[in-house]
Amino acid sequence: MEKQKSKLIRIIVSAVLYAAAIVLWKTLQLPDYAYLLIFLAVYAVIAWDVVWRAAVNISHGQVFDENFLMLIATVGAFVIGEYLEAVAVMLFYQVGELFQDYAVGRSRNSISSLLEIRPDKARIVQDGEEREVSPEDVVIGDTIVVKAGERIPLDGTIVSGESYLDTSALTGESVPRACRVGDSVLSGSINTAGVLYIKCDKLFYDSTVNKILDLVENVAGKKAKAENFITRFAKYYTPVVVGLALLLFLIPSFITSDWAEWGGRALNFLVVSCPCALVISVPMSFFGGLGAASKNGVLVKGSAYLEKLASVGTFVFDKTGTLTEGKFEVRGIYPAENADKVLALAAVCEGNSLHPIALSVMRRYGKKAEKGYVVTERAGRGMIAEKKGERVVCGNAKLLREENINFKEITDENTIVYVAHNGVFIGWIEIGDTIKSESKAVMSDIEKDGCDTVMLTGDNRRTAAIVAEKVGVKKYRAELLPADKVGAVESLMKESGKPLAFVGDGINDAPVLMRADVGISMGAIGSDSAIEASDIVLMHDDLRGIPLARRIAKKTMRIVLQNIIFALAVKAVILVLSALGVTGLWLAVFADVGVAVLAILNAMRALYIKDNVKS
């Protein structure tokens, strides 16, 4: 901001001096060298930084950039006696640079505003006393105090106090969330009421707020193909046009002996050839798109993924925690006369698991499971607990068939957990999940956009079919083990021929998120695996962020294409006209700075989109 203000003041001062110099030019009869000195003085005020950057870049071997081109063009104008044009060209160029700085700042601020969630300090409790330390110095197990109005610096569990937390910086949710003893809290949230004592569960470097900051600060790290093309284009384009300008000056001059005429044409050619409209506007278009997404709670790890998202042909969804809430609860235990035994034995198997289904069983059981069992997990199927010849099997139908247990298979839309004791089937637990309210509308939006939708789940076929029908997914694959999902995604990628996006909850789906062309994580707040494995993070935990991000991506790509075509077309026309002597230095300046300004104005449209997931 200070840099922009300083440049604006310099431009205003230079413009006043330039106007005064023109008045002197028109009213006084002075020798040519006097006018040269006057306009050189004005030029020094407005152009010193361009001259300095050109000299520094040349000393580093970076000769062919816009600073070098502007320096040659304006110094050349002085040489052929075009003093007014020389200063005007540099003045107009600096106005364009100021506008570019402002536009880039607007785009960057749309993302960097998230950095406000960075905690500056932590108040730690030791030996009954409080002292302030850096969040980096807090270790796991330390107790910190967070007073009303303060931001929680590290992830942890409340050990004393209750309050309401403002989590809008993390999730976009404007309604404060109630919290009390035993609740987990995330760094970056603001304590709006009483005093909270929090036992830290993670180091600062592993905390939610730091994971988000790492993502935001490196958000432009992955460049899109269009950006890489422009970088390579500018690298070869600039020296080529300098060579052409030199030929345009030398060959006709030797033939006609009119060195001044062809020197002027060559200078015009150089000014027009500057590729800054492309070099600045194309990355700015992507940065604007990234900024628009971040303002709506969708963090994209780089422009490469924004570019891919615009061309995705298939969206694949995990079921639990993605299309559904992932908040399981026990809805029934059967047979009813044996319910206590079924629940107790299920608790033996599920007692140490963090799986949502296991947690729902333990909540219903309401006490600690019997100890002494050795529990073995069968991935994607269930658990087996053994103790002194006693064997408890708890899981899906596939697990019971593997164990050769005769049982009654239940066909229901809910998840069924079967329980067997010592080889005998004793009952089942019905566990229900709730479909997210926005799932059906989002599937409809995606398919209207011309994309296929697919659901993958480890649940039984009947449950999968019911959920698929309710949310409107056209295809589904059921009874998949975690490893099977990777194979299913690879198969779909071969069938599609277009980029594929996988949407998962980020906990059990990390391998699939990494394998897909675009990995989109749901429920990523507080989930390390989601932030690390996915390419796009939905901060609001809301599926509506997907079609919104898709619209932003497609709009961004349209703007990028418009800027490339517009800049190249205008430059090609003016370059030809400059070589033919039809245009002067003023039109050459417009083709350089003017086209850049217009392209950047167009690029800034990527920052804005009418709807968002909060509406």
N, C-alpha and C positions, 0 to 999 in steps of 0.2 A: 504494500500500500504506500509506504514512504517513498519507494523507488518510483512508483507511478506519479505521485504528487510532485516529486522533484523533476521528473521528465516533463510534466505538464507545464510547470513554471518555466522551464528552459525553452519550451516550444513557444510559449506566450511572449517571453522576452525576445526570442529570435524573430518572431513574427513582427513585433514592434520595430526592432532594429532593421528588419528587411524592408518594412514600409518606409521607414525614414531614409534608407539608402536609395529607394526608388525615387522619393521626393528630391533628394540631392541630384540623382541622375537626370531628372527632368528639368530642374530649375537652375543648376549651376553648370558652367562650362569649365570642367576640370580636365587635366591630362588623363589619359587612359590608365596610367599606372596608379593614379589616385583612386579611381573607381575600382581598380583591381584590389587595392589594399582595403578599401571600405568593405567590399563584398567578401573578401577573404576573412576579414574580422568577423562578419556575421556568420560566415561558413564555419569558422573555428568554434563559435558558440554552439551552433546546432549540430555539428558533425564530429566533435572531438572523440566521442565514445565509439562511433563507427570506425574512425581512423585507428583508434587504439585496438579495437577488437580485430580489425583486419590485420594489423601488424603482429599482434599476439598469435593469431591463427596461422599466419604465414611462417612465423618462427617455429611453430609446432608442425609444420608441414601440411596444414589444412588451408590450401590456397583458395580453392574455388568454392566460396560461399557467398551469400548475399552481401556481406560487408565488403568483400573484395570487389564485387561487381559494381556496387554503388560508389565505391571510392574511385574506381577507374572511370566510370561514367561521368561523375561530377568534376573530377580533376581534368578529364579530357574536355569538358565543356568550358572550363576556365582557359584551357590552352587555346581553344578556337575562338575565344572572346565572348562566349555566351554566359556572362556573369549572372544575369538574372535567373536564367534557367538552371544554372548549376546550384545556386542556393535554394531555389524553389523545389528542385527535385529532392534535395536532402531534407528540406522542411516537410514536404509532403510524405516522404518516406518515414520520418520520425513520428508524424501524426498516425500513420498506419501502424507503426511499431507500438505506439501507446495504446491504440485500440486493441491490438493483438494481445498485449500484456493484460489489459483489462478483461478481455474475453477468456483468456486462459485462466486468469484468477477466479473468474466466476465458475468455470467448470471445475477447477481444483477444489474450490470451497465447498461445492456440493457434496464432495466425498470427504474432505478433511474435517468437515464439521463433526463427523463421528468421533474425531480424536478428542473432543471435549469430555468424553467419558473416562479419559485417563486419570487415575487417582494420583494425587500428589503426595499423600501421606497416609500412614496408618497409625492409629492410637492403640498401643499394645498394653496389656495389663500384666504386670510382673510384681510379685510380692505385695499385692494389694495396691500398687501404685500405677498410674497411667503415665506413659511417655510416648512422644511422637517419634516414629522411625520411618524410613523409606519402605514402601510395600515390598521391595526386593529383599529386605532384611527379615521379613516375617517367615517363620518356619511352620511346617505342618504341626498342628496341636496347640499353637499359640492362641490365646484369646484376645480378640480385638474389640474395642468399644466404638460403636457408631452412633452418634447423637443425631437428633432430629435435624434435617436439612443437609446432612452429610452424605457423600457417596460411599457405598460399600467398596473397599479396596481389593478384597480377595474373596474367593468362593469359600463358603463354610456352612456350618450348621448353628442355628440359634440355640444357645444354652440358657439365656435369660432375657426376658422382655418380650414385648409384642408390639407390632406396629403395622403400618401400611407402606408398601414399597412402590415407588414409581419406576416401572421397568420400561418406560417408553423409549429410552435411548437404545435398549437392546431388542425389544420386540415390537415397538410401535404401538403397544397397547396403552391407551390413554387412561384407563380405569386403574387406580392403585390396587395392588394385590395384598390381601391380608396375610400376615405371617406371625407365627408364634413359636414357642419352644419346640425344638425337634424338626422344624422346617429347614430345608436347604435354601440358601440364598446365593445369588450370583453377583459377582463383582460388576460394578457399573450401574447397579440399581441405586436409587436414592431413598434413604430412610425419611419418610415424611412426618412421622409422629414421635413416639417415645424412644428411649435409649435401648439399644440392642447390644447384647454381648454375644459374640460369634466366635465359635471355635473353627480355626482355619483348616480346610480339608485339602487345599492345594497350595503349592508355591505360586508366587506371582507370575512366573514364566509359563505356568500351566493353567492359569486362571482364565475364565471366560473373557474378561475384558482384554487381556493381553493377546489372546488368540484372535479376537476381532481386530485389534489394532494392527497386528502383524498382517492380517488379510487386507485391511484398508490401505496401509502404507505401501503394500506391494501390489495394489490392485491393477496397475498398468504393466505389470511385469511380463505378461505373456502377450506379445504383439500379434495382431491379426496379419493375414497374408497381404491385405491391402496396404497396411503400414510398412511392412517389410519391402513390398514392391516400390513404394514411394521413396524409401531410404536408398534402395539400390538404384532407382531411376535418377535421383538427384546426384548420386555419386558419379555416374557416367555422363549425365546430361550436361552438367555445368561446364566441364572442360571441353566438351564437344562444341557448345555454343560460343565459348571464348575463342576457340580455334576458328570457327566460322566467321566470327566478328573480325578477327585478324585478317582472314582471307578477303572478307568484304572490303576491308580498308586498303589492303596492299595491292591486290590485283587490279581493280578498276583505277586506283590512283596512279599506278605505273602506266596504264593505258591512256588515261585522260589528263594526267598531271594535275587534276583537281583534288589535291590532298584534303583541303578543308571540307569540301562537300562529302567525300566518302568517309572522312573521319567522323563527321557528324552522324552519318547513317550508321556507322559501326557502333558509335556510342549509344544511339537509340536502340540498336539491336541488342546490345549488352544489357541495357536497363530492362527491356522487355523480357529477356531470357531468364531473369532471376526466378528460380522455382519456389520462392517462399510461399506462394499461394497454396501449392500442393503440400509442401513440407510441413506447414503449420496447420492448415485447415483439415487435412485428413486425420492426423492424430487427435485434433481438437474435436472432430465429429465423434470419434470413439470415446474420448474422455467425457464428452457431453452425454453420450448414451450411458456410460458407466455411472455418471453422476445422477442421471434421472433414475436409474435403477436403484442406486443406494438411497436416494431420498424416499423411495417407496419400500425400503426394507429388503431389497434384493441385492446382495453383494456378489458381484461377478469378479472372478480372480484375474481377469485380463481381457483385452479386446479380442483375443483369439477365440475365446469362448462366446463372446457376444456375436461374433461373426458366424460361428458354428450354429449357435442357437437359432439364428435367422433362417438357416437352411435345414433344420431338423425335420425329418419326415416321419419319425415314429417316437412317441413318448411311452416309455414303459414304467409302470408304477408298482412298487411294493404295496401290499395290502395293509398290513397291520402298522398303525402309526403314521400311515401316509394317506390312504383313502379312508381309513377309519381313525378314530381318536386314539386307539392304542391304550385305552383306559379300561382294562378288563375288570369284570366283577362276576362273582359266582351267582348264577341265577337259579341253580337247582342242584340237589344232590340226590342220586337215585341208586337203589331203591330207598325210599324214605325211611323204612324201618332199620336200614343198615347205614344211615347217613353219617353217624358219629364215627364209625369204624372206617368208612371210606375216606372221610376228610382227614382223620388222624394219620392213616397210612400214606395218603397223598402228601401230607405235610412232612412226613419223614423224608420223602424223595425231594420235595421242592424247597425245603427249609433254607438251603444255602444258595439258591439260584436267584439271579437278578432279572430273570426273564419276566416280562409283564404278566404272563399267565401264572407263573409260580408265585409272584407277589400277590396276585388276587386270591390264590388259594390260602396263603398265609394270613392275609387280612381277614378272611372269613374264619379261619381257625382261631385266630385271636390269642394264641399263646405259643410258647416255644415247642418245637417238635422234639420227639423222643430222640435221645442221643445214642451213640454207639454204632450206628450203621455206617458202612462204607458205601458211598454213593458214586455211581458211575453214570456219566451222561452219554446218551446215544444221540448224536447231533441230528437235529431235525425230527426226532422221533419221541424222545422223552428221557426218563431217568429210571435207574434200577438201584435199589438199596438192599444191602445184604448184611446180616449179623447172625453168627452162630447157627448157620443152616436155615435161617429165615430169609425169604426173598420177596421183596415188594417191587412190582412193576407198575410204573405210572407213566402214561403217555398216550400217543395216538394209536389208531387201529393198526398202522404199519408195524409198530413196535410189538403189539400183542401177537400179530401173525408171525413175526420173526421168532417170538418166544413159544410158538405153538400152543397158545392159550385159546381155548374155546370161549367165545364171548358173543354177546348180542351187539351187533354194530348199529349205532344210532344214526339216523338221517335227520339232521336238523341244521338250521342256518347258523346256529351258534357253534363255537368250538367245543368239542367233546374230549375230555380227559378220562381215559379208562384206567381203572385200578384193579390189579390182581395181587393175590396174596398166596405165596407158595404154590404157584401154578394154577390157582383157581380164581376166575373172574368174580369179583365181589360187588362191582357197581361202577358208576360213572359220575363225573361232575360236569355240569353244563356251564360254560363260561361265555358270557356275551361281551361283544364290543359294539361301539356305536359308530355308524358311518358319519363322516364329517358333513356338515350341512352344505358346504360349498362344492363337494365332490362332483355331483351330477352336473351342475352348471359349468364347472371347469372342463369336464370331459366333452360337453357339448361345444364349448368355445374352441377347444383344441381341434375337434373334428370338423367344425365349420371352417377352420383355418387350413383344412386340407391335410391334416396329419392323422396317422393311425394311433389308436390307444390300445395298450396291452397291459394286463395285470398279471403279476407273478406272486404266488403265495405257497407257503408250505402247508396250508390248510387242505382239508379234504375237498373233493370235487363239488360236492353238493353246496358246501358253504361258499366256495369260490364262485359257483354259478349264481347263487342268490345275490352275493355282493356285486358281482359284475353286472347283473341285470338292474340292480337298484341304482348303481352309479352311472350306468350307460357305457361301460367299457365293452368294446366289440369282441375282443379276444382275451382269453385268459389261459394260464397254465397253472395247475394245482399240484399239491403233494410234492413240492420241490424241496430238496435239501439245500442248505446254503450254497454248496458247491455247484448244485444244479442250476442255480440262477445265473451264474457266470456263463455256463454253456448255453442256456436259453437266450441270453442277451447276444452272445456271439452268433447264434443261429439267426436271430432276428436282424442282426446287422448285415449278414450276408443276403438275406431276403430283401431288405429295404433298398439298398443301393444309395441311400441318403444317410446323413448323420443321424445317430440315435441318441436320445436323452433318457437316462434312467433316474427316476425319482424315488429316493428311499429315506428311511428314518436316520441313517447315518451311524447306527450302532452295530447292527449285524450285517449291513449291506456295503461296508467299505470296499470289499473286492469288486463288487458289481459297479459301484460308483466310479472306481478307478478304471474299469474296463470299458465303460461306455464312452462314446465320443464326448458327451456332455453329462457330467454327474451333478445332480441337483439334490441337495440334502434337505429333508424336513426335520423339524424338531432339533435344529443344530445348536441352539443355545445350550451351553453346558456340555456338549458332546464333542470331545476331542477328535474322535474318528471322523465325524462329519466334516469339520473344518479342514482337516488334513486331506481327506480323500475326495471331497467334492470340488467341482469347478464353480458352482453357483450355490450360495447359501440363502435360504429363505428365512430371514430374521423374524418374520411375523408368524412363522409356523402356519402359514395360510396358503392353500393351493392356488388361490387366485393370483398369487405372485407369479405363477408360471406363464399364463397367457399374457399377463401384463409385461413381463420381461421379454416375451416373444415379440410383442408389438414394439417395444422399445428397440429391440435388436433389429427388426425389419426396417423400422424408421431410420435407425442409424445407418444401415447399409445403403438405403436409398439416398441419404444425404451424402455419404461418402462417394457414391457413384456420380451423383450430380456435380459435386465439387471437382472430381477428376475430369469429367467431360467438359464442364464449363471452363475450368482453368486452361486445359490444353487447347480447347477450341479458340478461345479468345487470344491466347498467346500465339498460336499458329498464324492467325489472321494478321495480328499486329506485327509479328516478326517479318512476314512477307511484305507488308506495307512499309515497314522501316527499311528493309533492304532496298525497296524500290524508291525510297525517298518521299513517299506520299505523306507519312506521318512525321511530326516533330517530336521533340523531347517531352512535351507535356502529355501527349497521348501515350507515349512510351511509359511515362510514370504511372498513368492510370492503369495500363495493362499490367504493371507490376504490383504497385501498392493497392490500387483500386480493386483489381480482381481479388487480391488477398483479403481485403476488407469485406467484399461481398461474399466470398467463400466462407469467411469466418462467421459472418452474420447468419449464413445458411447453416453452418455447423452448430451454432448456438441453439438452433431449433431442437436439436437432439436432447437438450436439457429439459424440455417441457413435454408433458403428456397429460391429457385432460383427466383421465381417471386413475385411481390408485386403489390398493387393497384395503385402505382404511375406510373407504366410503361405504 
